[in-house]
Amino acid sequence: MTNNNPKRDKHKKQQELGARLQEFYDLGYVSKRRALGFAFLKGLATGAGVFIGGTLVITLLVWALSLFDQVPFLDSIVQAVKTSLEKN
Protein backbone atom coordinates (compact mmCIF):
# COMPACT_ATOMS: atom_id res chain seq x y z
CA MET A 1 0.00 0.00 0.00
CA THR A 2 1.49 3.35 -1.03
CA ASN A 3 1.19 6.43 1.11
CA ASN A 4 1.05 9.50 -1.12
CA ASN A 5 1.79 12.83 0.49
CA PRO A 6 -0.29 15.61 -1.18
CA LYS A 7 2.23 18.29 -0.19
CA ARG A 8 5.10 16.34 -1.71
CA ASP A 9 3.10 15.76 -4.92
CA LYS A 10 2.23 19.45 -5.15
CA HIS A 11 5.85 20.44 -4.60
CA LYS A 12 7.00 17.98 -7.26
CA LYS A 13 4.48 19.37 -9.77
CA GLN A 14 5.60 22.92 -9.02
CA GLN A 15 9.24 21.91 -9.56
CA GLU A 16 8.33 20.32 -12.91
CA LEU A 17 6.38 23.40 -13.96
CA GLY A 18 9.31 25.65 -13.01
CA ALA A 19 11.69 23.52 -15.05
CA ARG A 20 9.39 23.64 -18.06
CA LEU A 21 9.00 27.42 -17.80
CA GLN A 22 12.76 27.84 -17.56
CA GLU A 23 13.18 25.69 -20.66
CA PHE A 24 10.51 27.76 -22.42
CA TYR A 25 12.46 30.96 -21.70
CA ASP A 26 15.81 29.38 -22.57
CA LEU A 27 14.57 28.28 -25.98
CA GLY A 28 13.62 31.89 -26.76
CA TYR A 29 9.89 31.54 -27.25
CA VAL A 30 9.30 34.60 -25.09
CA SER A 31 11.81 37.29 -24.26
CA LYS A 32 12.41 37.76 -20.56
CA ARG A 33 12.13 41.52 -20.95
CA ARG A 34 8.68 41.25 -22.50
CA ALA A 35 7.55 38.75 -19.84
CA LEU A 36 8.76 41.04 -17.03
CA GLY A 37 7.04 44.02 -18.66
CA PHE A 38 3.80 42.08 -18.87
CA ALA A 39 4.10 41.00 -15.22
CA PHE A 40 4.72 44.62 -14.18
CA LEU A 41 1.64 45.86 -16.06
CA LYS A 42 -0.42 43.01 -14.62
CA GLY A 43 0.68 44.04 -11.13
CA LEU A 44 -0.26 47.66 -11.77
CA ALA A 45 -3.68 46.65 -13.05
CA THR A 46 -4.26 44.36 -10.08
CA GLY A 47 -3.25 47.09 -7.62
CA ALA A 48 -5.48 49.65 -9.30
CA GLY A 49 -8.40 47.21 -9.32
CA VAL A 50 -8.02 46.42 -5.63
CA PHE A 51 -7.78 50.12 -4.77
CA ILE A 52 -10.83 51.11 -6.83
CA GLY A 53 -12.87 48.12 -5.64
CA GLY A 54 -12.01 48.77 -2.00
CA THR A 55 -12.88 52.42 -2.35
CA LEU A 56 -16.27 51.56 -3.85
CA VAL A 57 -17.06 49.02 -1.12
CA ILE A 58 -16.16 51.46 1.66
CA THR A 59 -18.14 54.24 -0.03
CA LEU A 60 -21.22 52.04 -0.31
CA LEU A 61 -20.85 50.92 3.31
CA VAL A 62 -20.59 54.50 4.58
CA TRP A 63 -23.52 55.54 2.38
CA ALA A 64 -25.67 52.66 3.70
CA LEU A 65 -24.80 53.53 7.30
CA SER A 66 -25.66 57.19 6.67
CA LEU A 67 -29.25 56.17 5.89
CA PHE A 68 -29.78 55.29 9.55
CA ASP A 69 -30.19 57.95 12.21
CA GLN A 70 -28.46 55.80 14.78
CA VAL A 71 -26.52 52.59 14.55
CA PRO A 72 -26.63 50.90 17.96
CA PHE A 73 -23.14 49.45 18.09
CA LEU A 74 -21.50 52.53 16.58
CA ASP A 75 -23.38 55.16 18.58
CA SER A 76 -21.09 54.94 21.63
CA ILE A 77 -17.97 55.17 19.45
CA VAL A 78 -19.33 58.20 17.57
CA GLN A 79 -20.23 59.93 20.83
CA ALA A 80 -16.75 59.30 22.25
CA VAL A 81 -15.13 60.76 19.12
CA LYS A 82 -17.44 63.80 19.23
CA THR A 83 -16.66 64.55 22.86
CA SER A 84 -12.96 64.07 22.23
CA LEU A 85 -13.06 66.53 19.33
CA GLU A 86 -15.09 69.07 21.29
CA LYS A 87 -12.54 69.05 24.14
CA ASN A 88 -9.70 69.94 21.80
ABEGO torsion letter per residue (X at the ends): XBBBBAAAAAAAAAAAAAAAAAAAAAAGABBAAAAAAAAAAAAAAAAAAAAAAAAAAAAAAAAAAAABABBAAAAAAAAAAAAAAAAX
